[in-house]
Each structure stands twice: as structure tokens, then as C-alpha cells.
């Protein structure tokens, strides 16, 4: 997605670029995670991580379906700060 960062793209152009590049990568990643699920012991750390990734697959892939969504930008997350609860790191 470096091409998107070098010039301003409208939502339709960004959507097309994501369909061409990101969708293939995300599909390959999902296939790899699914293959791991057959080999990982369910209660192992890997098994738990695989199960979590597969059950939480939709949120990280929402950007594929909407070119208007910004990804990896500080400006995008600034709007969420007021809505997000404050957590203290231990």
C-alpha cells in the first residue's frame, strides 16, 4: 500500500488498490492460519492464538470492503480517543 501513501487517492481508487494487493495477502494469511489450526494443539499457546485469530478475523479485514476507511493513520485514531476507555499499563 506504499503507492497509496505517496499520492492522495480517493475512496474508489483506494478500494481498487486494496482489492488488487491487500486482499490477496489477507487471503493467504487466513489460509496459513487455517493450516496451523490443523497442527496446533488446541490448548497450547499457538492453538489459542490461532483460534482467536480465526474468530476475530472480520475486524482486521473491514478495510478491504471500504475504500473510505483510513488505515495506519494517527488522524483516524484521534477521533476514537474520546470513546475509548482509559487503561493503565501495569
N, C-alpha and C positions, 0 to 999 in steps of 0.2 A: 504494500500500500504506500510505498515511498512516493509513487507518482502522484497520489492524492495530496501529499504534503507539500509538494513542490509547486503546485498551482491550485488555485481555487476551483473546486468542482461543484456543480450544482447537484442536487439530490439524485437526479436521474443518471448523471454520469458516474457518481459515486456508487450507485446501485449496480450499474453495469460492470464497473471495475471489481466490485465485491463478488459479483456472480462469476466473473472470469477467474479471479485469483483466490480470494478467501474461501469461497465455497468448497473448492477442491481440497484445500488444506484442512478445513474443518471436517470434511467427509473422511479424509484419510486419517485424521486424528481419532475420529469416532470409531472407525474400523479397527485401528490399533488398540484402542481401549477395550473394544468388544473382544478382540483376540486375547488380550490379557485376562479378561474375565473368565475365560475357559481354563486358564492355567493357574490363576491365583487362588489360594486357599481363602474361602470366604471371610474367616475371622482374622486373617493376617492384616497387617497394615496396608499392604498392596490391595488385598481384596476389598477392604473397606474404602480405600481411595477410589478404586475402580467403580464400585457400587455407587458411591457418592457422585462421581463424575457423570455416570450414566443417568442417574436420577435427576441431576441438576443440569442436564445438557441444554435445555431451552434458553435459560437466561444468558449464557455467554454467546449464544448464536443469534440473538434477536437482531443484531446489527446486519445480518445477512438479508433480512427481509425488509429493511427500511433504510434507504439511502440517506434519509434526512437525519438519522442518528449519527452523532459525532462519537468517535471512539478515541480513547487515549488522549483526551484534551482536558486540561485543567479547567477551562471555561465550562465544560459540560458538567463537571462535578461540583462546581461552586454553587450552582442552584440547589443541589441536594443537601448542602451543609445544614441548612435550616431545618430540614426534615429528618436528618439522621440523628439518632440518639448519640450522646457523647459517652464514649467508653474510655476508661483509664487503662493504660498498659501496665501490666504487672511486671 
